[in-house]
Amino acid sequence: MTTEQIVLLVLGIALVIAVAALVVTVWKYRSLRKREKAQKTYAEEVVVKDGERYSADPKIARDGQANVSHAEGDFVLAAGKTYRAEKDGELLPGPYTVLASSDASHAFKVRVGGYVRNFTHGDVLVLKDGEEICAVSGAVILR
């Protein structure tokens, strides 16, 4: 091999490595941008993915006071009625913010998985697939 051939071979290898590094960098940049865009788009909405409910925590307090409001995507638990979290069901498994349905009472009792627990306005609850839930002391909103 001549000196010119060796130099061309080394430059060719360097060019292939540079192109590969550029492709990997562009791919990672696009995936990062896609993830950031998805987070901005769905930050305050309810997202259903593969039959499971995912949501960010929308405002549950306004000016230091509890914000009791029913928004689209909320699920209202009627007092004394048992619901089951199921994929493709009425109540989907996933994380929920538990909200009081009355401004008068910010603490309430909810039966989850057979056990009665005390909740306050704004607590977080995660329902597993097949888990049962029942509002004991009054109607409750799941956001």
PLY file of the C-alpha trace (Angstrom):
ply
format ascii 1.0
element vertex 143
property float x
property float y
property float z
element edge 142
property int vertex1
property int vertex2
end_header
0.00 0.00 0.00
1.14 3.45 -0.80
1.05 6.39 1.56
-1.86 7.93 -0.37
-3.94 4.75 -0.02
-3.30 4.59 3.74
-4.28 8.24 4.18
-7.48 7.72 2.15
-8.32 4.58 4.18
-7.86 6.43 7.50
-9.95 9.38 6.27
-12.68 7.00 5.06
-12.82 5.26 8.44
-12.95 8.62 10.22
-15.78 9.74 7.94
-17.80 6.57 8.64
-17.37 7.04 12.41
-18.38 10.71 12.16
-21.52 9.87 10.15
-22.47 7.13 12.64
-22.02 9.55 15.56
-24.15 12.14 13.77
-26.94 9.63 13.15
-26.97 8.56 16.83
-26.99 12.20 18.00
-29.88 13.14 15.70
-31.85 10.06 16.78
-31.39 10.86 20.50
-32.27 14.52 19.93
-35.51 13.62 18.13
-36.56 11.14 20.83
-35.87 13.76 23.52
-37.90 16.39 21.64
-40.74 13.92 21.11
-40.83 13.08 24.84
-40.81 16.77 25.83
-43.57 17.56 23.35
-45.71 14.69 24.67
-45.27 15.93 28.25
-46.31 19.47 27.29
-49.31 18.26 25.30
-50.71 15.95 27.97
-49.62 17.76 31.16
-53.13 18.68 32.29
-55.23 16.10 30.46
-56.23 12.53 31.15
-54.37 10.12 28.88
-55.52 6.55 28.28
-52.72 4.31 27.06
-53.10 0.54 26.61
-56.32 0.58 28.64
-54.71 2.31 31.66
-55.37 5.85 32.84
-52.46 8.25 33.28
-52.84 11.82 34.44
-50.94 14.77 35.82
-52.20 16.42 38.97
-54.37 19.38 37.91
-54.89 22.17 40.40
-56.72 20.91 43.46
-56.46 24.12 45.44
-57.13 27.72 44.53
-56.01 30.61 46.75
-55.31 28.19 49.60
-58.85 26.78 49.49
-59.88 23.39 48.18
-61.02 23.53 44.58
-64.03 21.24 44.35
-64.95 20.96 40.70
-65.91 18.19 38.34
-63.96 18.27 35.09
-64.06 16.08 32.00
-62.28 12.81 32.73
-63.18 12.83 36.43
-64.91 9.81 37.92
-67.51 10.33 40.66
-67.83 7.58 43.28
-71.38 7.49 44.64
-71.57 6.80 48.37
-72.09 3.11 49.15
-71.61 1.87 45.57
-68.67 -0.45 44.84
-66.67 0.02 41.64
-63.95 -2.21 40.17
-60.93 -0.81 38.32
-60.55 -2.76 35.08
-58.83 -2.26 31.78
-61.39 -1.19 29.19
-63.92 -0.81 32.04
-65.84 2.14 33.41
-63.14 2.88 36.02
-59.61 2.41 34.69
-56.61 1.31 36.77
-53.98 3.96 37.41
-53.20 6.99 39.57
-55.99 9.27 40.77
-56.18 12.40 42.89
-58.96 11.92 45.44
-61.12 15.03 45.83
-63.96 15.90 48.18
-67.29 16.41 46.45
-68.44 18.90 49.08
-66.84 22.14 50.26
-68.12 21.39 53.77
-65.95 18.33 54.37
-62.34 17.92 53.27
-61.81 14.57 55.01
-63.66 11.41 54.03
-63.46 7.62 54.13
-62.96 5.34 51.13
-62.83 1.53 51.07
-59.99 0.40 48.80
-59.17 -3.27 48.41
-61.38 -4.22 51.37
-59.86 -1.73 53.85
-61.40 1.59 54.86
-58.89 4.44 54.80
-59.13 8.11 55.68
-58.40 10.50 52.82
-58.24 14.27 52.59
-58.88 16.52 49.61
-55.91 16.14 47.22
-54.51 12.79 48.37
-53.18 10.46 45.69
-54.51 6.92 45.18
-53.27 4.27 42.74
-55.77 1.61 41.69
-54.53 -1.76 40.47
-56.31 -3.78 37.82
-59.22 -5.63 39.47
-59.13 -3.60 42.70
-62.47 -2.55 44.22
-63.20 0.92 45.60
-66.20 2.33 47.46
-66.89 5.78 48.91
-68.03 5.26 52.51
-68.76 8.66 54.05
-70.09 10.48 50.97
-69.55 11.00 47.26
-65.92 11.36 46.15
-64.37 12.63 42.91
-61.43 10.79 41.35
-59.38 13.04 39.04
0 1
1 2
2 3
3 4
4 5
5 6
6 7
7 8
8 9
9 10
10 11
11 12
12 13
13 14
14 15
15 16
16 17
17 18
18 19
19 20
20 21
21 22
22 23
23 24
24 25
25 26
26 27
27 28
28 29
29 30
30 31
31 32
32 33
33 34
34 35
35 36
36 37
37 38
38 39
39 40
40 41
41 42
42 43
43 44
44 45
45 46
46 47
47 48
48 49
49 50
50 51
51 52
52 53
53 54
54 55
55 56
56 57
57 58
58 59
59 60
60 61
61 62
62 63
63 64
64 65
65 66
66 67
67 68
68 69
69 70
70 71
71 72
72 73
73 74
74 75
75 76
76 77
77 78
78 79
79 80
80 81
81 82
82 83
83 84
84 85
85 86
86 87
87 88
88 89
89 90
90 91
91 92
92 93
93 94
94 95
95 96
96 97
97 98
98 99
99 100
100 101
101 102
102 103
103 104
104 105
105 106
106 107
107 108
108 109
109 110
110 111
111 112
112 113
113 114
114 115
115 116
116 117
117 118
118 119
119 120
120 121
121 122
122 123
123 124
124 125
125 126
126 127
127 128
128 129
129 130
130 131
131 132
132 133
133 134
134 135
135 136
136 137
137 138
138 139
139 140
140 141
141 142
